[in-house]
Amino acid sequence: MAKIEIYSSPFCGFCHRAKSLLQSKNAEFEDIDVMMDRVRKAEMMERADGRTSVPQIFIDGEHVGGCDELFALESAGKLDPMLESDS
């Protein structure tokens, strides 16, 4: 199973949507709360090419973007193969 990391905050609707999609696929992920953690937020921004919005999602170290990009991968049939990869 792929290693999934989601930088998020607790009150973000887009974060909840993205996590719900992954949960519906029984995909395990690391949820990294950046709301009050400046160090992790800076880490997210560095990994996500300066993006400051949440969620920022990484699958096997590859930045896939936010909620909209995750759902676009799903619509295109590309998400399942990414989730099934062996990391």
C-alpha atoms as a printed R data frame, in Angstrom:
   type eleno elety resid chain resno       x      y       z
1  ATOM     1    CA   MET     A     1   0.000  0.000   0.000
2  ATOM     2    CA   ALA     A     2   1.198  3.504  -0.783
3  ATOM     3    CA   LYS     A     3   2.445  5.891   1.897
4  ATOM     4    CA   ILE     A     4  -0.035  8.776   2.077
5  ATOM     5    CA   GLU     A     5   0.548 12.021   3.960
6  ATOM     6    CA   ILE     A     6  -2.046 14.776   4.311
7  ATOM     7    CA   TYR     A     7  -1.176 18.159   5.735
8  ATOM     8    CA   SER     A     8  -4.456 19.497   7.104
9  ATOM     9    CA   SER     A     9  -6.248 21.498   9.759
10 ATOM    10    CA   PRO     A    10  -9.193 20.333  11.872
11 ATOM    11    CA   PHE     A    11 -11.774 22.866  10.643
12 ATOM    12    CA   CYS     A    12 -11.086 22.540   6.916
13 ATOM    13    CA   GLY     A    13 -13.963 21.177   4.842
14 ATOM    14    CA   PHE     A    14 -11.691 20.339   1.904
15 ATOM    15    CA   CYS     A    15  -9.455 18.355   4.268
16 ATOM    16    CA   HIS     A    16 -12.444 16.351   5.495
17 ATOM    17    CA   ARG     A    17 -13.572 15.650   1.911
18 ATOM    18    CA   ALA     A    18 -10.111 14.434   0.892
19 ATOM    19    CA   LYS     A    19  -9.770 12.225   3.972
20 ATOM    20    CA   SER     A    20 -13.297 10.835   3.454
21 ATOM    21    CA   LEU     A    21 -12.427  9.827  -0.111
22 ATOM    22    CA   LEU     A    22  -9.304  8.031   1.066
23 ATOM    23    CA   GLN     A    23 -11.169  6.374   3.944
24 ATOM    24    CA   SER     A    24 -13.829  5.138   1.513
25 ATOM    25    CA   LYS     A    25 -10.985  3.331  -0.269
26 ATOM    26    CA   ASN     A    26  -9.644  1.913   3.014
27 ATOM    27    CA   ALA     A    27  -6.413  3.810   2.431
28 ATOM    28    CA   GLU     A    28  -4.365  4.514   5.534
29 ATOM    29    CA   PHE     A    29  -2.772  7.942   5.761
30 ATOM    30    CA   GLU     A    30  -0.761 10.108   8.103
31 ATOM    31    CA   ASP     A    31  -2.761 13.200   9.045
32 ATOM    32    CA   ILE     A    32  -0.396 16.073   9.828
33 ATOM    33    CA   ASP     A    33  -2.198 18.937  11.605
34 ATOM    34    CA   VAL     A    34  -0.516 22.219  10.641
35 ATOM    35    CA   MET     A    35  -3.009 24.617  12.243
36 ATOM    36    CA   MET     A    36  -0.902 25.406  15.323
37 ATOM    37    CA   ASP     A    37   2.420 23.867  14.283
38 ATOM    38    CA   ARG     A    38   4.641 26.366  12.460
39 ATOM    39    CA   VAL     A    39   7.402 23.820  11.898
40 ATOM    40    CA   ARG     A    40   5.113 21.326  10.167
41 ATOM    41    CA   LYS     A    41   3.430 24.157   8.184
42 ATOM    42    CA   ALA     A    42   6.865 25.304   6.963
43 ATOM    43    CA   GLU     A    43   7.682 21.691   6.069
44 ATOM    44    CA   MET     A    44   4.432 21.455   4.087
45 ATOM    45    CA   MET     A    45   5.143 24.702   2.240
46 ATOM    46    CA   GLU     A    46   8.642 23.563   1.314
47 ATOM    47    CA   ARG     A    47   7.424 20.190   0.043
48 ATOM    48    CA   ALA     A    48   4.432 21.735  -1.786
49 ATOM    49    CA   ASP     A    49   6.386 24.382  -3.707
50 ATOM    50    CA   GLY     A    50   5.268 27.252  -1.475
51 ATOM    51    CA   ARG     A    51   1.573 26.400  -1.318
52 ATOM    52    CA   THR     A    52   0.030 27.504   1.969
53 ATOM    53    CA   SER     A    53  -3.505 26.124   1.707
54 ATOM    54    CA   VAL     A    54  -4.643 22.810   3.134
55 ATOM    55    CA   PRO     A    55  -4.920 20.035   2.407
56 ATOM    56    CA   GLN     A    56  -1.654 19.262   0.698
57 ATOM    57    CA   ILE     A    57  -1.497 15.583  -0.177
58 ATOM    58    CA   PHE     A    58   1.498 13.376  -0.911
59 ATOM    59    CA   ILE     A    59   1.384  9.798  -2.163
60 ATOM    60    CA   ASP     A    60   4.686  7.929  -1.945
61 ATOM    61    CA   GLY     A    61   6.445 11.274  -1.580
62 ATOM    62    CA   GLU     A    62   4.883 12.722  -4.743
63 ATOM    63    CA   HIS     A    63   2.916 15.920  -4.280
64 ATOM    64    CA   VAL     A    64  -0.513 15.394  -5.816
65 ATOM    65    CA   GLY     A    65  -1.969 18.730  -4.679
66 ATOM    66    CA   GLY     A    66  -5.097 19.433  -2.694
67 ATOM    67    CA   CYS     A    67  -8.638 18.126  -2.496
68 ATOM    68    CA   ASP     A    68  -9.613 19.123  -6.040
69 ATOM    69    CA   GLU     A    69  -6.568 17.404  -7.506
70 ATOM    70    CA   LEU     A    70  -7.256 14.256  -5.474
71 ATOM    71    CA   PHE     A    71 -10.825 14.107  -6.782
72 ATOM    72    CA   ALA     A    72  -9.566 14.764 -10.323
73 ATOM    73    CA   LEU     A    73  -7.264 11.744 -10.006
74 ATOM    74    CA   GLU     A    74 -10.251  9.709  -8.830
75 ATOM    75    CA   SER     A    75 -12.426 10.884 -11.745
76 ATOM    76    CA   ALA     A    76  -9.664 10.043 -14.225
77 ATOM    77    CA   GLY     A    77  -9.246  6.538 -12.773
78 ATOM    78    CA   LYS     A    78  -5.689  7.302 -11.697
79 ATOM    79    CA   LEU     A    79  -6.082  7.319  -7.914
80 ATOM    80    CA   ASP     A    80  -6.567  3.593  -7.299
81 ATOM    81    CA   PRO     A    81  -3.330  2.579  -9.066
82 ATOM    82    CA   MET     A    82  -1.433  5.191  -7.037
83 ATOM    83    CA   LEU     A    83  -2.923  3.885  -3.783
84 ATOM    84    CA   GLU     A    84  -2.087  0.284  -4.653
85 ATOM    85    CA   SER     A    85   1.590  0.929  -5.347
86 ATOM    86    CA   ASP     A    86   4.150 -0.676  -3.082
87 ATOM    87    CA   SER     A    87   6.250  1.959  -1.370
